[in-house]
């Protein structure tokens, strides 16, 4: 008979699936972050997923040989997380054909942007004169980014 993991370990393992689901929905369901912000959110989600499953992995390692079902469940969670987070990583909101629609909002918000996205905004977005000036300042302030 295999001993079941403690309630806290099981709760943490189940919560790790919620972390992956939340990242999936948040990054694809409407936030449309920059690719850099997406990558940071995915790294944080992967780290939190790992930390939440670490107690289960340690409990399985301590049980040696009697934990086949627990090991299978852990591997299934890891496979789910890898597939879901890898899929989200492959979606670029900056590379979409209608990415220029986010230019006005992201130019006003500030923060670091990739040079390619700033050039996309300069070339495709219908911006006011004030927004064009703000965009020009942001391009000049971005290291290694030449005028479009």
N, C-alpha and C positions, 0 to 999 in steps of 0.2 A: 504494500500500500504506500503510495506516494504522499508525502506531507504537502499540504497546500501552502503557498506563500502567505505570509502574514497579511492582515487587512491593509496595512499601510503600504506595503510593497505592491499589492494588487491595485490599490487605489492610484498610486503613483504611475504604475504601468498603464492603467486605463486613461489617466489624465494625459499621458504622453500622446495618445491618439487624438485627444482633443486639441492639443497644441498643433499637431500637423494639420488637422481639419481646419482650425482657425486660420493658420497661415495660408492654406490653400484658398479658402473663401475670401479672406481679406485681400490677398494679392491679386486674385483674379476677378473678384466680384465687385469691383468698383473703385478701389483706391487708386489704381493705375499709377504706382510709384515710378520714380526713375529707376533705371537698371541698377544703379549703385545702391539705392535704398532697398530695392528688391533683394539684392545680393546680401545686404546686411541683415535684413529680416529673415532670410532663409538661413543664414549662418546662426543667428540667435535661436531660431526654431530648432535647428539640428542640434545645437548645444543643449537646449532645454530638454529635447527628446532624449538625448543621451543621458543627461543627469537623472531624469525621471526613471529610466530603465536600468541604470547602474545597480541599484539595490537588488533588482530581480536577477540580473546577471551574476552578481556576487552570491546570492542565495542558491542559484542553480549550480555554480561552481563548487560551493561547499557540500552540496548533496551528492555529487559524483555518481553517475550511473543510475540513480533513482529518479532522475528529473527529465525523462524524455519528453513528456507532455509539456512541461514548463518550458523546456528549451525550444520545442516546436512553436509554442505560443510566442515566445520572445522573437524567434526568427521571423515569424509571420508579421509581427508588429514592425520589425526593422525593415522587412521587404516592402510593406505598405508605405512606410515613411520615405524610404529611398525613392520609390516610384513616384509618389505624390510630389515630393520636394524637387525631384529632378524634372518632372513635368513643368512645375511652376517656374523653375529656373530657365527653361527653354522659351518662355513667353516674354517677349520684349515689348513694352508699351512704347518705347522710343523708336523701335524699328517698324511700327505699323504704318500703313499708308495714310492713316488719318491722325498720326501723332501730333500734327501741328495744332489740333484742337485743344491740346493741353498747354500750349505755349503761354497764353495770356495768364492763366492761373499760376503756372510755375515760375514765370518771370517775376510776377509780383511777390510770390512767396520767398524768393531768394533761395539761398542754400547752394550747395555745389551741384553743378550739372556737367554732363559730359560735353565736350566741344562739338561732337557730331549733332547732338540734340539742339544746341544753341544755333548751329548753322542751319539746321532744318527749320527752326523758328524764323531765322532771318530770311530764309529763301521762300518759305511757303505760307507762313501765318499772316493773315491780314491784321496788322498791328497799327495802333495809332502812333503819332509822332512821339509822344511821351514814352510809349512802350518800346518803340524802336531805339530811343536814346538809352533807356534802361537796359535793353538787350545789348546794345553796343558796349556799355560800361561793364556788363557781366562778361561779355566775350573778352574784353581787354583784361579783366581781372582774373580770367581763368588761365592758369599756367600752360604754356605751349599751345594756346589756341589763337590762331591768326584770324584776321578779319575775313569774313566770308566773301 
